[in-house]
Each structure stands twice: as structure tokens, then as C-alpha cells.
């Protein structure tokens, strides 16, 4: 259960990075994230106001329309519920929360896609931070994001734009709700920021 908590925190950290994009695009993709040398891969499905992140460890469904996050454990046919407050995450806007500067720094090919690479400077916890985003025409999702020091990298593979089935964003029939000692969303986001 301890490893599952770490993976859930990492997945939610990825969600924080994606949140500004999700309001604009519906798509599915494979996400490969590297955080301090550890690699985490999952599949994400994004609807207008909802997401589903699936990995070997479990499934996280976020329903912004209901301000709730469901953490599903398919092997046990159980799920946990956590309140989601979008005002405590990242605003649903195109730029990064706290962004103070964005500069085109070059062009690169990523997975046979021509991308524009941007350096983004933003303020988080009263500290100036740098990240890079690789954007491509025709897709409203960055194909890659990375910390300025490469301590984390998030890559989007096999991006498939299009409407996602509503059934992806519901707790499956037969799952039992459990009340476990889950950390608050604020605590999980704080753990990712470190």
C-alpha cells in the first residue's frame, strides 16, 4: 500500500502539470514521466472536465464537474474517494500557474513531430522556477515538459485527439468504497513539489 501511495502521488503530480491543458482538449495518450531517475508510465484519457489515469498500480479518475477524485484498486474491486478542489491545484488556463515569462528557444523533432520548444519561467511558493515545454501544431497538448534542471520530465506518446467515452470516467459496477487513511490532495501536491 505504501508504494501505491507514492505512485498515486506521482500520478497526481502529473495531473497538476496537465490540468491547464485538460480544459481545452479531449484526447488519450501514454504518459512517460521521469522523476529523480524513477520512471512511471500510464495511459491517460481526458474529457472536457474529467480525466482517467491508468497504470499497473491502479486507476485515478478525476471529475472536475463533481470536485471528486476516485482512486480505484482493480485487483481488490475497491475504490477510495477524495475531494478535489480545483482552486488548490492549477487554474484552467493556457499558461502555467504563476507564469511570468515564456520564450521560444528553438525547434526540435520529437517522435516524428516538429515542435516549438519554450522556456517558461514561473513563480511557485515564492520561488522562481524554470521549465521547458515542447508544443506542436494541431495538438493542444504539449508533447513534452521538463524541469529546467531535468529533475522531472513528462512525455506524451501515442496522442489520440478525440472525444472519450463517458464510461471511462465512472466507478465500475461492483466496486466497494473504502475509507482509508489517504492524505489530503493538498498534502499530495505538496509532496510532488519537493
Steps between C-alpha positions, in 0.01 A plus 500: 500500500796732567627468140148557371487827697825618341374414153170672566688810613714490186194454280328791669813707447478426131135600515598839647727558201226399259212684663532824296488301177209279590239769475586553132545155347350153504753227429669183618874446526774298662686706760858418587625699796841497654546644847847490656593197287183300568279431199121477520287416198124522473221555252288811536155573362386861511144622457368852521493511881631159600807277479590136544858390564563126478818318607601159630442626854147625455271757345441862594183666374468874553161662451538878504125528440439322833814622685598141577789261441446124503797271553411154371674177598386251233655191663301563818191643322515792742530877472578798718348843460679830552362852469650702218515876522622646170583833665770321700659342192565694183273748325343384175686731271740457213812617678668347805373618839721787616653542153696823460689431178474278192764499227538294183850351524508263203346227291545125548368176356335278760349169387490616137319820600638848441479690828560850631702495822409767758681606814241584765584693816246487782467568871412214737511534878661845463787346302585553134508172304569406139346232283500419130200410283502348153186589303392382155243635256161330489522349850398700807723286721871553557687195375763551770561707815813508714632679806778746427742270683352180344402371847166402342393437142150423371462366145178438311502211254233358272282812533152435361280811489125441521199460723537241777226259613312616813528148647877552543428759769268301726570257785430154354201303627584266787780711654479553875581839649757490780602771743876478524745743651571683177697825523314812396539629144692798642750266672543289184567808286744631761691168485532527122629857515801395712 
